[in-house]
Protein backbone atom coordinates (compact mmCIF):
# COMPACT_ATOMS: atom_id res chain seq x y z
CA UNK A 1 0.00 0.00 0.00
CA UNK A 2 1.40 3.37 -0.99
CA UNK A 3 1.96 5.94 1.71
CA UNK A 4 -0.44 8.92 1.36
CA UNK A 5 1.09 12.29 0.64
CA UNK A 6 2.38 14.36 3.52
CA UNK A 7 -0.27 17.03 2.91
CA UNK A 8 -3.02 14.41 3.38
CA UNK A 9 -1.46 13.08 6.60
CA UNK A 10 -1.03 16.59 8.05
CA UNK A 11 -4.61 17.39 7.01
CA UNK A 12 -5.84 14.28 8.81
CA UNK A 13 -4.06 15.36 12.00
CA UNK A 14 -5.53 18.85 11.58
CA UNK A 15 -9.02 17.39 11.19
CA UNK A 16 -8.55 15.32 14.35
CA UNK A 17 -7.41 18.44 16.20
CA UNK A 18 -10.38 20.47 14.90
CA UNK A 19 -12.91 17.79 15.84
CA UNK A 20 -11.39 17.61 19.33
CA UNK A 21 -12.50 21.20 19.97
CA UNK A 22 -16.16 20.31 19.44
CA UNK A 23 -17.81 19.40 22.77
CA UNK A 24 -18.86 15.71 22.76
CA UNK A 25 -22.51 16.72 23.19
CA UNK A 26 -22.43 18.42 19.75
CA UNK A 27 -19.69 16.36 18.08
CA UNK A 28 -20.84 14.79 14.80
CA UNK A 29 -18.44 11.86 15.27
CA UNK A 30 -20.06 11.02 18.61
CA UNK A 31 -23.48 11.18 16.95
CA UNK A 32 -22.23 8.88 14.15
CA UNK A 33 -20.96 6.40 16.75
CA UNK A 34 -24.43 6.40 18.35
CA UNK A 35 -26.19 5.88 15.01
CA UNK A 36 -23.86 3.00 14.08
CA UNK A 37 -24.24 1.42 17.53
CA UNK A 38 -20.55 1.72 18.34
CA UNK A 39 -21.08 3.30 21.73
CA UNK A 40 -21.01 1.92 24.30
CA UNK A 41 -18.42 -0.51 22.98
CA UNK A 42 -19.14 -4.21 22.51
CA UNK A 43 -16.82 -5.01 25.42
CA UNK A 44 -18.79 -2.66 27.65
CA UNK A 45 -22.15 -4.05 26.47
CA UNK A 46 -21.21 -7.72 26.80
CA UNK A 47 -18.73 -7.82 29.69
CA UNK A 48 -19.75 -4.70 31.57
CA UNK A 49 -16.20 -3.33 31.64
CA UNK A 50 -14.72 -0.33 29.88
CA UNK A 51 -12.58 -0.92 26.82
CA UNK A 52 -9.17 0.57 26.15
CA UNK A 53 -10.63 3.58 24.32
CA UNK A 54 -13.62 4.35 26.56
CA UNK A 55 -13.65 8.03 27.48
CA UNK A 56 -11.18 8.92 24.74
CA UNK A 57 -13.47 11.40 22.91
CA UNK A 58 -14.00 13.44 26.06
CA UNK A 59 -10.30 13.10 26.93
CA UNK A 60 -9.21 14.41 23.52
CA UNK A 61 -11.62 17.34 23.94
CA UNK A 62 -9.93 18.16 27.25
CA UNK A 63 -6.47 17.77 25.69
CA UNK A 64 -7.42 20.20 22.91
CA UNK A 65 -8.20 22.72 25.66
CA UNK A 66 -4.98 21.87 27.55
CA UNK A 67 -6.89 20.39 30.50
CA UNK A 68 -4.46 17.52 31.02
CA UNK A 69 -5.71 16.42 34.46
CA UNK A 70 -9.33 16.22 33.26
CA UNK A 71 -8.20 14.24 30.21
CA UNK A 72 -6.30 11.78 32.39
CA UNK A 73 -9.39 11.37 34.59
CA UNK A 74 -11.40 10.38 31.49
CA UNK A 75 -8.80 7.91 30.25
CA UNK A 76 -5.36 7.87 31.82
CA UNK A 77 -3.48 6.96 28.68
CA UNK A 78 -5.13 9.57 26.42
CA UNK A 79 -2.03 11.86 26.20
CA UNK A 80 0.09 8.88 25.12
CA UNK A 81 -2.62 7.72 22.69
CA UNK A 82 -2.71 11.18 21.11
CA UNK A 83 1.05 11.23 20.56
CA UNK A 84 1.03 7.63 19.34
CA UNK A 85 -1.82 8.43 16.94
CA UNK A 86 0.13 11.33 15.44
CA UNK A 87 3.23 9.13 15.06
CA UNK A 88 1.21 6.37 13.38
CA UNK A 89 -0.39 8.83 10.94
CA UNK A 90 2.95 10.45 10.07
CA UNK A 91 4.85 7.16 9.74
CA UNK A 92 1.83 5.36 8.21
CA UNK A 93 3.69 2.10 7.75
CA UNK A 94 3.71 0.58 11.23
CA UNK A 95 3.01 -3.14 11.12
CA UNK A 96 3.11 -6.13 13.39
CA UNK A 97 5.59 -8.30 11.52
CA UNK A 98 5.50 -11.55 13.47
CA UNK A 99 3.57 -13.50 16.10
CA UNK A 100 5.78 -12.24 18.94
CA UNK A 101 4.91 -8.61 18.12
CA UNK A 102 1.21 -9.53 17.87
CA UNK A 103 1.30 -11.21 21.29
CA UNK A 104 3.06 -8.23 22.83
CA UNK A 105 0.53 -5.84 21.27
CA UNK A 106 -2.47 -7.79 22.59
CA UNK A 107 -0.95 -8.31 26.05
CA UNK A 108 -0.30 -4.55 26.32
CA UNK A 109 -3.87 -3.85 25.12
CA UNK A 110 -5.29 -6.20 27.78
CA UNK A 111 -3.13 -4.64 30.52
CA UNK A 112 -4.15 -1.11 29.47
CA UNK A 113 -7.83 -2.15 29.40
CA UNK A 114 -7.45 -3.48 32.94
CA UNK A 115 -5.77 -0.25 34.05
CA UNK A 116 -8.51 1.89 32.43
CA UNK A 117 -11.07 -0.01 34.52
CA UNK A 118 -9.02 0.34 37.71
CA UNK A 119 -8.59 4.07 37.03
CA UNK A 120 -12.33 4.47 36.37
CA UNK A 121 -13.14 2.86 39.71
CA UNK A 122 -10.57 4.99 41.56
CA UNK A 123 -11.86 8.31 40.17
CA UNK A 124 -15.52 7.37 40.70
CA UNK A 125 -15.03 7.00 44.49
Buried (B, 14 or more C-beta within 10 A) or exposed (E): EEEEEEEEBEEBBEEBBEBBEBEEEEBEEBEEBEEEEEBBBEBEEEEEBBBBBBBBBBBBBBBBEEBEEBBBBBBBBBBEBBEEBBEEBEEBEEEEEEEEEEEEEEEEEEEBBEBBBEBBEEEEE
